[in-house]
Amino acid sequence: MKRLFDFTISFLVLISLSPAILLIAFLVKKKIGSPVLFKQQRPGLEGKPFDVYKFRSMTDERDDKGALLQDDVRLTSFGKLLRKLSLDELPQLWNVLKGDMSFVGPRPLLMHYLELYNKTQLKRHDVRPGITGWAQVNGRNTISWEKKFEYDVWYVENQSFWLDMKILFLTVLKVFKSEGVSQDGHVTMTPFEGNATSRGTEK
């Protein structure tokens, strides 16, 4: 039932929002540059890798040695707006349509985090990752990694259609209020370095 819901709604939303998606793509290319999409490999269901898509929000500015500048330097004002309104996440509708992701589930993080999780935290990969999730409506990037993973595992163990509907409704409210977009002093959060320090980033 969940996969049918994901496929049907993502298909309909992609069609209905296609003019807006094309407009955002045009603006990204004009204001930030090409490519308009940010693509990165992330772990999905059972930890299997897939390519997640987002609208690009940062430039490719580099220092004299050719290294990328810090995220907060490369993040443009237009990119900040995209993130604030969660419009950078729209290309993930394609991930949902393909079956890589669901509308609701633990957010897909970075591949190298897999080896840092404990046994309980690995349960977050027992379901498809989501565009939004229980952790996102309960603090998003302003909560600790311990709490974020606690929320993710709670969702896995308590998921239901009505819980998903509640999370989607709360997500809309969070987007309108622009809550939890970033941790103080960071573009998102600091990197997750394992359970000893348990701090992290969600791109």
GIGI-V373120 format. One record per pair of residues at least 12 apart in sequence whose ideal C-beta (glycine too) atoms are under 10 Angstrom apart, sorted by the first residue. I is the first residue (numbers start at 1). J is the second residue. If there is no record, write none. Layout:
BEGIN
I;J / I;J
END
This chain:
BEGIN
1;161 / 2;102 / 2;103 / 2;104 / 2;105 / 2;127 / 2;128 / 2;159 / 2;160 / 2;161 / 2;164 / 3;96 / 3;99 / 3;102 / 3;128 / 5;96 / 5;102 / 5;103 / 5;104 / 5;161 / 5;164 / 5;165 / 6;93 / 6;95 / 6;96 / 6;97 / 6;99 / 6;101 / 6;102 / 6;103 / 6;104 / 6;105 / 6;128 / 6;130 / 6;131 / 6;164 / 7;96 / 7;97 / 7;98 / 7;99 / 8;97 / 9;93 / 9;96 / 9;97 / 9;103 / 9;168 / 10;92 / 10;93 / 10;94 / 10;95 / 10;96 / 10;97 / 10;98 / 10;99 / 10;101 / 10;102 / 10;103 / 10;131 / 11;93 / 11;96 / 11;97 / 12;93 / 13;90 / 13;93 / 13;96 / 13;97 / 13;103 / 14;90 / 14;91 / 14;93 / 14;94 / 14;96 / 14;97 / 17;90 / 17;93 / 20;87 / 20;90 / 21;55 / 21;87 / 21;90 / 21;91 / 21;93 / 21;94 / 24;36 / 24;55 / 24;78 / 24;82 / 24;87 / 24;88 / 24;90 / 24;91 / 25;37 / 25;55 / 25;56 / 25;90 / 25;91 / 27;55 / 27;78 / 27;81 / 27;82 / 27;87 / 28;55 / 28;56 / 28;57 / 28;76 / 28;78 / 28;79 / 28;82 / 28;87 / 28;88 / 29;56 / 30;78 / 31;56 / 31;59 / 31;76 / 31;77 / 31;78 / 31;79 / 31;81 / 31;82 / 32;55 / 32;56 / 32;57 / 32;58 / 32;59 / 32;60 / 32;74 / 32;75 / 32;76 / 32;78 / 32;79 / 32;82 / 33;56 / 33;58 / 33;59 / 33;60 / 33;76 / 34;56 / 34;60 / 35;56 / 35;60 / 36;55 / 36;56 / 36;91 / 37;51 / 37;53 / 37;54 / 37;55 / 37;56 / 37;88 / 37;91 / 37;94 / 38;52 / 38;53 / 38;54 / 38;55 / 38;56 / 38;57 / 38;58 / 38;88 / 38;91 / 38;203 / 39;51 / 39;52 / 39;53 / 39;54 / 39;56 / 39;91 / 40;52 / 40;53 / 40;54 / 40;108 / 40;110 / 40;111 / 40;203 / 41;108 / 41;110 / 41;111 / 42;95 / 42;100 / 42;101 / 42;107 / 42;108 / 42;109 / 42;110 / 42;111 / 42;113 / 42;129 / 42;203 / 43;108 / 43;109 / 43;110 / 43;111 / 43;112 / 43;113 / 43;114 / 43;117 / 43;124 / 43;125 / 43;129 / 44;95 / 44;99 / 44;100 / 44;101 / 44;102 / 44;105 / 44;108 / 44;125 / 44;127 / 44;128 / 44;129 / 45;99 / 45;100 / 45;101 / 45;102 / 45;105 / 45;108 / 45;125 / 45;126 / 45;127 / 45;128 / 45;129 / 46;122 / 46;125 / 46;126 / 46;127 / 46;128 / 47;111 / 47;114 / 47;117 / 47;122 / 47;124 / 47;125 / 47;126 / 48;100 / 48;125 / 49;100 / 49;108 / 49;111 / 49;114 / 50;95 / 50;98 / 50;99 / 50;100 / 50;101 / 50;108 / 50;128 / 50;129 / 51;94 / 51;95 / 51;98 / 51;100 / 52;89 / 52;91 / 52;92 / 52;94 / 52;95 / 52;100 / 52;101 / 52;107 / 52;108 / 52;129 / 52;131 / 52;203 / 53;88 / 53;89 / 53;90 / 53;91 / 53;92 / 53;93 / 53;94 / 53;95 / 53;100 / 53;101 / 54;82 / 54;83 / 54;87 / 54;88 / 54;89 / 54;90 / 54;91 / 54;92 / 54;95 / 54;203 / 55;78 / 55;79 / 55;82 / 55;83 / 55;87 / 55;88 / 55;89 / 55;90 / 55;91 / 55;92 / 56;76 / 56;79 / 56;82 / 56;88 / 56;91 / 57;71 / 57;74 / 57;75 / 57;76 / 57;78 / 57;79 / 57;80 / 57;81 / 57;82 / 57;83 / 57;87 / 57;88 / 57;187 / 57;203 / 58;71 / 58;72 / 58;73 / 58;74 / 58;75 / 58;76 / 58;79 / 58;187 / 58;203 / 59;73 / 59;74 / 59;75 / 59;76 / 59;79 / 60;74 / 61;73 / 61;74 / 61;76 / 62;74 / 70;187 / 71;186 / 71;187 / 71;188 / 71;201 / 71;203 / 72;182 / 72;185 / 72;186 / 72;187 / 73;187 / 74;187 / 75;182 / 75;187 / 75;188 / 79;187 / 80;181 / 80;182 / 80;187 / 83;178 / 83;181 / 83;182 / 83;187 / 83;188 / 84;175 / 84;178 / 84;181 / 84;182 / 85;175 / 85;176 / 85;178 / 85;181 / 86;131 / 86;132 / 86;136 / 86;171 / 86;172 / 86;174 / 86;175 / 86;178 / 86;181 / 87;175 / 88;203 / 89;131 / 89;132 / 89;175 / 90;131 / 92;108 / 92;129 / 92;130 / 92;131 / 92;132 / 93;131 / 95;108 / 95;128 / 95;129 / 95;130 / 95;131 / 96;128 / 96;130 / 96;131 / 99;128 / 100;128 / 100;129 / 101;128 / 101;129 / 101;130 / 101;131 / 102;127 / 102;128 / 102;129 / 102;130 / 102;131 / 102;132 / 102;133 / 102;159 / 102;164 / 103;128 / 103;130 / 103;131 / 103;132 / 103;133 / 103;164 / 103;167 / 103;168 / 103;171 / 104;127 / 104;128 / 104;129 / 104;130 / 104;131 / 104;132 / 104;133 / 104;134 / 104;136 / 104;137 / 104;155 / 104;159 / 104;161 / 104;163 / 104;164 / 104;165 / 104;166 / 104;167 / 104;168 / 104;171 / 105;124 / 105;125 / 105;126 / 105;127 / 105;128 / 105;129 / 105;130 / 105;131 / 105;132 / 105;133 / 105;134 / 105;152 / 105;155 / 105;156 / 105;159 / 105;164 / 105;167 / 106;121 / 106;123 / 106;124 / 106;125 / 106;126 / 106;127 / 106;128 / 106;129 / 106;130 / 106;133 / 106;134 / 106;135 / 106;136 / 106;148 / 106;149 / 106;151 / 106;152 / 106;153 / 106;155 / 106;156 / 107;124 / 107;129 / 107;130 / 107;131 / 107;132 / 107;133 / 107;135 / 107;136 / 107;140 / 107;141 / 107;148 / 107;152 / 107;202 / 107;203 / 108;124 / 108;125 / 108;128 / 108;129 / 108;130 / 108;131 / 108;202 / 108;203 / 109;124 / 109;125 / 109;129 / 109;145 / 109;148 / 109;149 / 109;152 / 109;192 / 109;200 / 109;201 / 109;202 / 109;203 / 110;191 / 110;192 / 110;200 / 110;201 / 110;202 / 110;203 / 112;191 / 112;192 / 113;145 / 113;191 / 113;192 / 113;193 / 113;194 / 113;200 / 113;201 / 115;194 / 116;145 / 116;192 / 116;193 / 116;194 / 116;195 / 116;196 / 116;197 / 116;198 / 116;200 / 117;149 / 117;192 / 117;194 / 117;195 / 118;149 / 118;194 / 118;195 / 120;149 / 120;150 / 120;152 / 120;153 / 121;145 / 121;146 / 121;148 / 121;149 / 121;150 / 121;152 / 121;153 / 121;195 / 121;198 / 122;149 / 122;153 / 123;149 / 123;152 / 123;153 / 123;154 / 123;155 / 123;156 / 123;157 / 124;148 / 124;149 / 124;151 / 124;152 / 124;153 / 124;155 / 124;156 / 125;152 / 125;156 / 126;153 / 126;156 / 126;157 / 126;159 / 127;152 / 127;155 / 127;156 / 127;159 / 129;152 / 130;152 / 130;155 / 130;164 / 130;167 / 130;168 / 130;171 / 131;168 / 131;171 / 132;164 / 132;167 / 132;168 / 132;170 / 132;171 / 132;172 / 132;174 / 132;175 / 133;148 / 133;151 / 133;152 / 133;155 / 133;156 / 133;164 / 133;167 / 133;171 / 134;148 / 134;150 / 134;151 / 134;152 / 134;153 / 134;154 / 134;155 / 134;156 / 134;158 / 134;159 / 134;163 / 134;164 / 134;166 / 134;167 / 134;170 / 135;147 / 135;148 / 135;149 / 135;150 / 135;151 / 135;152 / 135;153 / 135;154 / 135;155 / 135;167 / 135;180 / 135;202 / 136;148 / 136;151 / 136;152 / 136;167 / 136;170 / 136;171 / 136;174 / 136;175 / 136;179 / 136;180 / 136;202 / 137;151 / 137;166 / 137;167 / 137;168 / 137;169 / 137;170 / 137;171 / 137;172 / 137;173 / 137;174 / 137;179 / 137;180 / 138;150 / 138;151 / 138;154 / 138;155 / 138;167 / 138;170 / 138;174 / 138;180 / 139;151 / 139;174 / 139;179 / 139;180 / 139;183 / 140;171 / 140;174 / 140;179 / 140;180 / 140;181 / 140;182 / 140;183 / 140;188 / 140;189 / 140;202 / 141;179 / 141;180 / 141;181 / 141;182 / 141;183 / 141;184 / 141;186 / 141;187 / 141;188 / 141;189 / 141;190 / 141;200 / 141;201 / 141;202 / 142;179 / 142;180 / 142;181 / 142;182 / 142;183 / 142;184 / 142;189 / 143;180 / 143;183 / 143;189 / 144;183 / 144;189 / 144;198 / 144;199 / 144;200 / 145;189 / 145;190 / 145;191 / 145;192 / 145;193 / 145;194 / 145;195 / 145;197 / 145;198 / 145;199 / 145;200 / 145;201 / 145;202 / 146;195 / 146;198 / 146;199 / 147;198 / 148;189 / 148;192 / 148;198 / 148;200 / 148;202 / 149;192 / 149;195 / 149;198 / 149;200 / 155;167 / 182;202 / 183;199 / 183;200 / 183;201 / 183;202 / 186;199 / 186;201 / 187;201 / 187;203 / 188;200 / 188;201 / 188;202 / 188;203 / 189;201 / 189;202 / 189;203
END
